[in-house]
Amino acid sequence: MGYHNRETMMKPDVSTACDKATGPYGSSYPGGAALAIEGVSHSYGARRALDDVSFTVAPASFTALLGLNGAGKSTLFSLVTRLFGIQAGRISIFGHDIRLAPGEALRLLGVVFQPRTLDLDLSVTQNLLYHAALHGIDRREARLRADEVLARIGLADRAGSKVRDLSRPHLLLLDEATVGLDVKARADILSHVRRLVTEQGIGVLWATHLLDEIVSSDDLVILHQGRILAQGEVVRIVAEAKARDLYSAFMQLTGTTPESGSAVP
């Protein structure tokens, strides 16, 4: 699994392009889906954060995960990356169950979280120890926790590797990756990620609460209060809701209003 900063995503990529229709494995990629979420539920005590969530992300596709803050997007990402243990349901990456084969699954995965959190020139362990120190955790305890976490997410053998040297992903998760950026920077990152889909065959799950980051041809999952209210191509969701646009469809489905960015008044 690779962790990425937003800035590094904008650097030119010199790898060989993949067939958009088949993705990084060619026509025989295993498992059918880049990411498969099947009946996943998760609770924090009595509060249900995710309730029987199921959807897939196809290879070489851009899937938007749309939901307001608190919808469950970050909880879902934490489950996919094994930061949280799965309480109910199943998650697989290119056919590899993340509980049964975490190493095989997570080596195909890249993640971009909201804040810039990593120094690309430090090793994986050094990054963890640095952040542990910032939180007042002594070095011995931090080392124990770091080793435990890296073993759980299948990165124990890469503990000494620089973050920038981690493998290129075949599935990329981006959790509100444009938060705090200006309009041009947001557009640049979106354009770059969409090129990764078309030119390199990467499957992308893009979590957002901004409507102007989604286009009509995207696959879309609407997550609200831990439940999926609609999924499919944007134009189909709008048509089935008998709405004039995605803004109206979202309001109708959730009874709330998302942030529209610059695209919707």
N, C-alpha and C positions, 0 to 999 in steps of 0.2 A: 504494500500500500504506500502510495506517495502522498505527501502533504505539500501543498503548493501555495505560494504567495501570489496575490493578484498581479504584482509587477512582473514576475517571471513568466506569467502566461503570455505577456505581450511580446516576448522575444521571438525572433524568427525561428521556425522549425525546419530542419533540413532532412527529416526522416521521409521515407518513401510513402507516397500516398496509397491509401487502400481503396478498394472498390466500395463505393457508398452502399451498395445493396447488400453486401455480404459482411462488412466489418472486418476487424483485424484477424479473424480466424479464416477468412475466405468463406467458401460456400459450405464448409463442413464444421462451423463453429459448434461447440457442444452446448446442450441445454436450451437452445432456442432463443432465450432472452439474455440480454446483457445483465439485467437485474430483474429478479422475480420476488415480489413481496406477496406472501400468501397467508391470509388470515391473521395478521399480526395485531396483537393487543398489548398495551403496556399501561401500568398504573403506578402512580406515586401515592402510596397509601390508599386512601379511599377515592382519590381523584383519577379518573380514567383519561389518560392523555391520548391514547390511540385505541380505537374500537374496531376490531375485525377489518383491518386495512389490507386490501389486495389490489395490486396493479403490476404491470411489467414495463420495463424500458427496453426497447429493441436495440440491437447493435446499429451503429451508424444512424442514430436518431436523436432529436432534441425533444425531450419531454419536460414541460414546465410543471412544477408543483406549486400551485397557487393557493395561498391561504393567509389570513391575517396573522399578526403576532399572537402566539398562543394556540395556533391551530394544531400543532403537533409536528411541524416540519423538522425542527431541530432534534426532537426526541427520535423521530424516524431515522435521521442521519446518524445519531448516536448508536442506534441499534445496528444499522448497516455496517458501521465501522467497528462494532464490538466494544465501544466505550461503555455501553450498557448491555447486560445480558438479556437474551430474548425470553420473555415470560410466557408468551403464547404465539404460535404461528411458526412460519418458516421463511428464511431469507436465503436466496442463492444468487451467486454471481457467475454468469456463464456456466450454469449447471452445478457449481460447487456450493454445497450447503455451508454457510459460514460457521455453523456449530460443529459440523462433522469434519470439514476440511478447511479450516480458517486460513492456513498458509496459501493453499491453492487459490482460494477465493480472493483474499485481500491483496495478493501480489498483482492482480489485474485492476486494482482500484486506485483512483486518485481522488483527493478531497481538497476543496477550497472552502475554509470556514470564513465567517464574517470578518474578524479582525486579523491584522497581520501579526502572526504569533511566532514565527520561526526565523532563525538565522540559518540561511542556506549553507553557510560555510562551516557551521558547527556540526558535529555528529548528532545522530538521533538522541543518544544518551545525554550528550552535553546540553542539548536543548531542554530536555526534561529536567535535568539537574538545575539548570538556570532558573526555570520557572518555579521549581520547587523552592529554591532559595528565596525568590521574590515573595512566596507565600509563607515564609518562616519555617519551612520544614528542614530539619537538620540533614546533613549530607548522608549519614548512614541510612536513615529512614527513607530519604529520597531515592537512594540507590536501590533499596529493596523494592520500593513501589515501582520504580522505573523498570526493573527487571520483570516484575509481575505483569505490568501492563504490556510490555513488549512481547512477552510470551503469549499473553492472551490474544493479541491481535496479529500474531504470526510474524513479528519483526525481530525476534530475538537474535537471529543470525545477521541482522543488519544494524545492530546497536552501535557499532563503531563507524558506520558509513556516514559520509556527509549527506545532509538532507538533499542537496542538489543532485546527488548521484543515485537516488532511488529510481526504480524503474519507471518507464513511461507507461501510463495507465491505458487500459482498453475501455474502462468505464470511469467517467468523471462525475463526481457529485459536487455541486456548488450551492452552498447555503447562504443566501442573501449576499452574494459575492460583490455586489456593487454598492453596498451600504456606505454612505459617506463620500461617494465619488461625485464629481460634477457631471454634467450632461454628456460632455465629449468623452470623458474617461469611461462612463458607463457604456456608451455606444461602442467604443473601441473594444472593450472586453467582450461585449455581446457578439460583435462581429468576429472576433478572434475565436471564440468558443464555437460559433456556428461553422467557421472554416474547419475546425478540428473534426466536426461531424462529417462534413462533405468531402474533405480532402484526406483525412486519416481514418475515417470509419469508426471514430470513437462514439460510444453511447453516452449521452449526457442527461443527467437529472438536475434541473435548474430550479432551485427553490426561491420563490419570490413572493412579495405582496404588491408588486407594481405591474399594472396592466400593460404599460407601454413596453415591457420587456418581452411580451408574448405576441406572436404573429398568427394569422389565421390558419396557417398550414401546420403549426406545431401540434404535437400530441400534448394533451393537458389533463392534469389531475387536480380537481378542486377538493381541498382538504379543509374541513371546518369543524372545530371543536372535537378533533380526533376521529372524525368520520369522513369517508369519501362521499361527496354528494354528486359528483359527475366525473366521467373520464372518457377520453376519446379525442378526436381531432377537434380543434376549436370551432370550426364552422359547424360541425355536427352538434356540439353542445349548445351553441347559440340557437341553432334551428330547432332542436328538441325542446328548448326552453321557450320557444316562440318569442324570442327577444330580438331587439334590433341590433345589438352588439354584445361583446363580452361583458362590458360594464353592467348592462341591464340584466344579462343572464346571471352574473354573480350576485347582484342585489336580490334578484328573484329567488335564487337557490338558497342564499344564506340569510337574507333579511338584514344584511349589513352592507357597508360600503368599503371597498378596498381603496388603497391609494392608487391614483391613476397616473402619477408622474406627469409628464408633459403631453401625453397623447390624448387624454380624455378630460374634458372640461369639468 
